[in-house]
Amino acid sequence: MPSRCLLGSVGRSCPTRRSRPEPGGRGVGRLPGWVAGCGTTGRTPAVDDPRSAAAPRRQELGTSAGRAVGGALLFALPLLMTMEVWRAGLSIPRYRLALLVLATVVLVVLLCRFFGAGSEGTRRRDWLADAGVALAMAAAVAAGTMTLFGLVTPWVDWQGALSLVAIEALPAAVGASYARSQLGAGSRRPMSSTYRHEVFLMAAGAVVFAANIAPTEEVVLIAATAGPVRAALLIVLSLALMHGFVYRVGFKGQERLEGGPVRAFLLLTTVGYAVALAVSAYLLWTFGRFDGVDAGVALTQAVVLAMPASVGAAAARLIL
């Protein structure tokens, strides 16, 4: 049945084709005047409302920000409530603090570069924006939490407050970027599994675990009572934990032994432990644990801290 005009009083059928062009080229592609308003649906085209289009975007931004806050608290809360960190914020040399801030920025930028942190884009400006959001949310969470605890008063001692925020931002920023990319309903692109990415992931996991323990006195006390034999046993235990978590005990995300167990142990487990040991040594140096001690004591402290750092490195490979 032919469709009818919207104006029911007209009573004519709507044509299905355009009228033929008039001689002389006038009226090409035009319909007769009485056809105005005709259509097969009887409805006028809908006009998009900019406000309705912006609402889902605002909701997505709010949800992403909430995930970032949750991830920052999840990763940084132990450090936020550690007394040794409060003292370190006032005593750490400024050049070490600047290096720590630089390391935090580089770490978060690379995390966002490799597997994203929220947006769907893969261009440089997209992952740089992701890193900026993660760092900003981490700083806000650290500053707000410590102000709530009464640990800092920015209006009285802004330099001390800035130092504490810079220290706390390291695990908080990693947690914010991880939560925005991996804990949402629509996690972004999977990270390509290359060797350098595997090594970088182990470094990121080692940083998160070691940063929460490096400022504490327990590392110094354990290292003071541990002789060479205990230090060697700690190294063996750390290597066994790393290799077992990733390849042997059946955790979700467990990897297959490609190229044989010896190759995997040498190229990934041993290298991963070396990365965890280096991360541990850097964090201990940053917090002043190597000041005034000889090389043997410093190495023992690094070995002690490398055990939880190696667990973090293995966990990062399983999770990410």
Secondary structure, DSSP 8 states (H G I E B T S, - for coil): ---B-SSTTT--B--SS-----GGGTTTT---GGGTT--SS--------HHHHHHHHHHHHHHHHHHHHHHHHHHHHHHHT-HHHHHHHHHS-HHHHHHHHHHHHHHHHHHHHHH-SS-S--SHHHHHHHHHHHHHHHHHHHHHHHHHTTS--TTT-HHHHHHHHHHHHHHHHHHHHHHHHHSSTT--------HHHHHHHHHHHHHHHHHTTTTSHHHHHHHHH--HHHHHHHHHHHHHHHHHHHHTS--TT----TT-HHHHIIIIIIHHHHHHHHHHHHHHHHTTTTTT--HHHHHHHHHHHHHHHHHHHHHHHHH-
